[in-house]
Amino acid sequence: MLELKSEDFEKEVLKSDKPVIVDFWATWCMPCKMIAPIVQEISDTYKGKCKVAKLNIDEAMGIATKFGVMNIPTIIFFKGGSEYTRLVGVVSRDAISDKIEEMFA
């Protein structure tokens, strides 16, 4: 799984030739800690098909603000450099997988 920094975001997400799933999180966020193993599973399952990345909002507040992230965890799905959809809060592995499969359809 990719650990994003503000300076990497454009190259790794917006200019990626593959879909990218970005988990917006923070170290102090308990729901973020709950969803972390699910995001890691997704990263392992879809390796090679899409990128899965984490972005700590405390270290990249400008990007979180730019994309209107008001609550965490927020998972934003990017396709072709634009937001495709998003999920907010603790969600199931199936919910994330369903959104990824939609992007490939």
N, C-alpha and C positions, 0 to 999 in steps of 0.2 A: 504494500500500500504506500502511496506517495504522500509525504508530509509537505504540504504546500506552504510557501511563504508569499508575501505580497508581490515580491519581484518576479516570482515564477508563474503567477496566475495566468497572465496573458499567454505565455508560451505553452504552458502545460494544459490549460483548459480552453481558452478562447481560440487558439490556433491549432488545437489537436485534430488529427485526422481520424481519431476514434471518439466515440461518445465518452463523456467523462461524468462520473458521479462524485459530487463533492459533499462531504459531511462537514457542516459548519458546527463547531463544538467549542467547549472551553474546559479547562482542567477542573474548575469548581462546580461544574454542572453534573449532578447525579444522573439525570435521564441520559445525558451524553455517555456516561460511563456504562449505563445499562445497554445502550444500543451498540457500543463499540465492538463487542464480539460478533454481532450480526454483520456489521459493516466489514469486518475482517473476513468473515465467511464469504460475503458477496465478492470481495476482492479476489479471494482464492478461486471461487467458482467461475468468475468471468474473466480470469487472467487471459490476456491476449485478445479478448473481444472488446473490452472497454477499459478505461482507466478508472481506478477508484482512489480518491484522495481525501485527506482530512485537512481542514483549515481552521486553525485556532483563532477565534474571533478576537481574542485579546491581543494577538500579535498582528492581526490584519483587519482592524476595525473599518478601514476605508472600503475594503472589498465587501465586507458584510453589509455596510451601509449602502453601497452602490447597488447591491442586489436585494435590498429591502428585507434583510434577515432581522426579524423582530423577536423571534423566539428560537431557542436552541433546545435540542438538536433540530437543525433543518438540513435536509438532504436535497440538493438541487441537481437535477439531471441536465447536462448540457449536450447538445447535438449540433454539429456544424457551427460551433462558436456561440450559440445562443441558448438561452434557457428553454428547455423542452417542457419540464414540469418540476414540481417539488413536493416533498412530503415534510410535514412539521410534526415534531413530537416523537415519542417512542412508537415505532411502527414495527410490524413483523417482517421477518425475512421474506415471506411471500409477497408482501406489499411492495417491497423494494424490487424483488425479482420481476413482478408483474409490470412495473414501470419500465424496467430495462427491456423486457421482452417487447413491450409496446414500441419502444424506440427502434428496435430492429425490424419491426413488422413493415 
